[in-house]
Amino acid sequence: MTRTTIPGGTVHELPDDLREALDGDATALAAWLDITPLARNEFVCWVTDAKQAATRERRIRRTREELNEGMRRPCCWPGCSHRERNGR
């Protein structure tokens, strides 16, 4: 089994469960590759910030749906608290 190289964000590495979800959806993956590293970082942080497994699974599903709909940032997310104000 070959692991597809899919980039993560500026601060966060792409977790395996989100990687598998993107790798299984060509449209979402194309959108993922088209957004900026900062935007990818927002999605990764949003997913990994979930406290419960059910919430994390729902956020992974919504990430795929939102990317398929053309959204470039997670809906209703105030932003990654781990990123410095200078964008790094």
C-alpha positions as CSV (number, residue, x, y, z in Angstrom):
1,M,0.0,0.0,0.0
2,T,1.4,3.4,-1.1
3,R,0.8,6.4,1.1
4,T,-0.2,9.5,-1.0
5,T,1.8,12.6,-0.2
6,I,-0.8,15.2,0.8
7,P,0.5,18.5,2.3
8,G,-0.7,19.6,5.7
9,G,-0.8,23.2,7.1
10,T,1.7,25.7,8.2
11,V,1.6,24.7,11.8
12,H,-0.2,21.3,11.8
13,E,0.7,18.1,10.1
14,L,-2.1,16.3,8.3
15,P,-3.5,13.5,10.5
16,D,-3.9,10.1,9.0
17,D,-7.7,9.9,9.3
18,L,-8.1,13.2,7.4
19,R,-5.4,12.1,4.9
20,E,-7.4,8.9,4.2
21,A,-10.7,10.9,3.8
22,L,-9.1,13.3,1.3
23,D,-7.3,10.5,-0.6
24,G,-10.6,8.8,-1.1
25,D,-12.3,11.8,-2.6
26,A,-10.8,13.2,-5.8
27,T,-12.8,16.4,-5.8
28,A,-12.0,17.2,-2.2
29,L,-8.3,16.4,-2.7
30,A,-8.1,18.7,-5.7
31,A,-9.6,21.5,-3.7
32,W,-7.3,20.7,-0.8
33,L,-4.3,21.0,-3.1
34,D,-5.6,24.3,-4.5
35,I,-6.0,26.1,-1.1
36,T,-3.2,27.8,0.7
37,P,-1.2,26.2,3.4
38,L,-2.8,28.6,5.9
39,A,-6.3,27.5,4.8
40,R,-5.2,23.8,5.1
41,N,-3.9,24.6,8.6
42,E,-7.4,25.9,9.5
43,F,-9.1,22.7,8.4
44,V,-6.5,20.5,10.2
45,C,-6.7,22.5,13.4
46,W,-10.5,22.4,13.3
47,V,-10.5,18.6,12.9
48,T,-7.9,18.0,15.6
49,D,-9.4,20.4,18.0
50,A,-12.5,18.1,18.4
51,K,-12.7,16.6,21.9
52,Q,-14.8,13.5,21.1
53,A,-14.3,10.9,18.4
54,A,-17.8,11.5,17.0
55,T,-17.1,15.2,16.6
56,R,-13.8,14.5,14.9
57,E,-15.5,12.1,12.4
58,R,-18.2,14.7,11.7
59,R,-15.6,17.4,11.1
60,I,-13.7,15.2,8.7
61,R,-16.9,14.5,6.8
62,R,-17.8,18.2,6.8
63,T,-14.2,19.1,5.6
64,R,-14.8,16.8,2.6
65,E,-18.3,18.3,2.0
66,E,-17.1,21.9,2.3
67,L,-14.1,21.4,0.0
68,N,-16.5,19.8,-2.5
69,E,-18.7,22.8,-2.3
70,G,-15.8,25.1,-3.0
71,M,-15.3,26.5,0.5
72,R,-11.7,27.4,1.2
73,R,-11.9,27.7,5.0
74,P,-14.0,25.8,7.6
75,C,-17.4,27.3,8.2
76,C,-18.0,28.9,11.6
77,W,-14.4,28.4,12.8
78,P,-12.8,31.4,14.5
79,G,-9.4,30.3,13.3
80,C,-6.4,28.4,14.5
81,S,-5.3,29.6,17.9
82,H,-1.9,28.0,17.4
83,R,-0.8,30.3,14.6
84,E,1.0,33.5,15.4
85,R,-0.5,36.8,14.2
86,N,2.3,37.1,11.7
87,G,0.9,34.1,9.7
88,R,3.5,31.5,10.9
